[in-house]
Amino acid sequence: MPTTLRSNSQWDTIEEEICRVTDFVPLGDTYKEGRVQTINSSTPYASVTLECRKFPEKIIGFICHKVDFTNLWLAVKEKRVKDDEEMLIIWSKKHYKRLYKPFAFLLPKLWVMICPKGAYELMIDNNYKPELSGMARWEASKLIEEWKPDVMAS
């Protein structure tokens, strides 16, 4: 049975880990005419299936923040990740601008990135493709596009 993440304390297990998104499933009719809607206040907006080096099995994460859902939606449904790309996320509550830090428990936590396919392995394993080094390695894993909440520092 896969590990599931719903509450912040459960998501804490992958704090600042790079994870590859292998599936994104909106729960219900959540995005209409540019607006996010929810079935009710206790139902998550979506689920994501993740690969993360901390866990040998797949992880199912439930997306409960409107901004996190919107950023995932924009990456998946509007940007449309191409065959030679992959979507990565980092979940973090440590990178807020100073003004917002006291409200971290209320804020979005996902940094969503589109990178070239294979970037995940390059980022998590220094022994993966050792022939790529320096600028060539950076080019092979650099961001193509990103969605980071405005409350997070650059």
C-alpha positions as CSV (number, residue, x, y, z in Angstrom):
1,M,0.0,0.0,0.0
2,P,1.5,3.4,-0.9
3,T,2.4,6.1,1.6
4,T,-0.3,8.7,1.7
5,L,0.2,12.4,2.5
6,R,-2.6,14.7,3.5
7,S,-1.9,16.8,6.5
8,N,1.1,19.1,6.9
9,S,2.7,16.7,9.4
10,Q,2.5,13.9,6.9
11,W,3.9,16.0,4.1
12,D,6.7,17.0,6.5
13,T,8.3,13.6,5.7
14,I,9.3,14.9,2.3
15,E,10.2,18.5,3.4
16,E,12.5,20.0,0.7
17,E,12.9,16.7,-1.2
18,I,12.7,16.8,-5.0
19,C,9.8,14.5,-6.1
20,R,8.7,13.5,-9.6
21,V,5.0,13.8,-10.3
22,T,3.8,10.7,-12.2
23,D,0.1,11.4,-12.0
24,F,-2.2,14.3,-11.2
25,V,-5.9,13.6,-10.6
26,P,-8.3,16.4,-9.9
27,L,-11.0,15.3,-7.4
28,G,-14.4,16.4,-8.7
29,D,-15.1,19.4,-11.0
30,T,-12.4,21.6,-9.5
31,Y,-11.4,24.1,-12.2
32,K,-14.1,25.9,-14.2
33,E,-13.8,29.1,-16.1
34,G,-10.5,30.0,-14.5
35,R,-11.8,29.5,-11.0
36,V,-11.0,26.8,-8.5
37,Q,-14.0,25.1,-6.8
38,T,-14.2,22.4,-4.2
39,I,-16.8,19.8,-3.5
40,N,-16.8,20.7,0.2
41,S,-14.3,22.1,2.7
42,S,-13.0,18.6,3.8
43,T,-12.4,17.2,0.3
44,P,-8.9,17.7,-1.3
45,Y,-8.7,19.4,-4.7
46,A,-6.6,16.7,-6.2
47,S,-4.2,13.9,-5.7
48,V,-0.7,13.5,-7.0
49,T,1.3,10.3,-7.4
50,L,5.0,10.9,-6.6
51,E,8.4,9.3,-6.8
52,C,10.7,10.4,-4.0
53,R,14.1,9.0,-3.1
54,K,13.1,8.8,0.6
55,F,10.5,6.2,-0.2
56,P,11.0,3.1,-2.3
57,E,7.3,2.9,-3.2
58,K,5.0,5.5,-4.8
59,I,3.5,8.2,-2.7
60,I,0.0,9.5,-3.0
61,G,-0.2,13.2,-1.9
62,F,-3.5,15.0,-1.5
63,I,-3.6,18.6,-2.5
64,C,-5.6,20.7,0.0
65,H,-4.4,24.2,-0.7
66,K,-6.1,26.2,-3.5
67,V,-2.8,27.8,-4.8
68,D,-0.9,24.5,-4.8
69,F,-3.8,23.0,-6.8
70,T,-3.9,26.0,-9.2
71,N,-0.1,25.7,-9.9
72,L,-0.3,22.0,-10.6
73,W,-3.4,22.5,-12.8
74,L,-1.5,25.2,-14.8
75,A,1.5,22.9,-15.2
76,V,-0.5,19.8,-16.2
77,K,-3.6,21.0,-18.0
78,E,-2.6,24.4,-19.5
79,K,1.2,24.0,-20.1
80,R,0.8,20.3,-20.9
81,V,4.0,18.6,-20.0
82,K,5.6,17.3,-23.2
83,D,7.0,13.7,-23.8
84,D,10.6,15.0,-23.4
85,E,9.8,16.8,-20.1
86,E,8.8,15.9,-16.5
87,M,7.1,17.6,-13.6
88,L,8.9,17.9,-10.3
89,I,7.7,19.4,-7.0
90,I,9.3,20.5,-3.8
91,W,7.1,20.7,-0.7
92,S,8.5,23.2,1.8
93,K,7.4,25.4,4.6
94,K,10.8,26.9,5.2
95,H,11.2,29.3,2.3
96,Y,8.7,32.0,3.0
97,K,9.4,35.7,2.8
98,R,10.0,37.0,6.3
99,L,6.6,38.8,6.6
100,Y,4.7,35.5,5.9
101,K,6.7,33.1,8.2
102,P,4.3,33.3,11.2
103,F,1.4,32.2,8.9
104,A,3.2,29.2,7.3
105,F,0.6,26.8,8.5
106,L,-2.0,28.5,6.2
107,L,0.2,29.1,3.2
108,P,0.8,27.1,0.0
109,K,3.8,24.8,0.1
110,L,4.5,23.4,-3.4
111,W,7.1,24.7,-5.9
112,V,6.1,23.1,-9.2
113,M,8.7,22.8,-12.0
114,I,8.8,21.5,-15.5
115,C,12.3,20.2,-16.4
116,P,13.8,18.1,-19.2
117,K,13.1,14.3,-18.9
118,G,15.8,12.8,-16.8
119,A,16.3,15.9,-14.6
120,Y,15.0,14.1,-11.5
121,E,17.7,11.5,-11.7
122,L,20.4,14.1,-12.4
123,M,19.2,16.1,-9.3
124,I,19.1,13.3,-6.8
125,D,22.0,11.1,-7.9
126,N,25.4,12.5,-8.6
127,N,26.4,9.1,-10.0
128,Y,23.7,9.2,-12.7
129,K,25.2,10.0,-16.1
130,P,28.7,10.8,-14.7
131,E,29.8,11.8,-18.2
132,L,27.6,15.0,-17.8
133,S,29.4,17.5,-15.6
134,G,29.5,21.2,-15.1
135,M,27.4,23.3,-17.6
136,A,26.3,20.2,-19.5
137,R,24.8,18.7,-16.4
138,W,23.1,21.9,-15.5
139,E,21.7,22.3,-19.0
140,A,20.3,18.8,-18.9
141,S,18.4,19.5,-15.7
142,K,17.5,23.2,-15.8
143,L,14.0,24.5,-15.3
144,I,11.9,25.0,-18.4
145,E,9.1,26.6,-16.4
146,E,8.1,27.0,-12.8
147,W,5.2,27.9,-10.5
148,K,6.2,29.1,-7.1
149,P,3.8,30.8,-4.6
150,D,4.3,34.5,-4.3
151,V,4.8,34.2,-0.6
152,M,8.0,32.1,-1.1
153,A,11.4,33.8,-1.4
154,S,13.2,33.4,-4.7
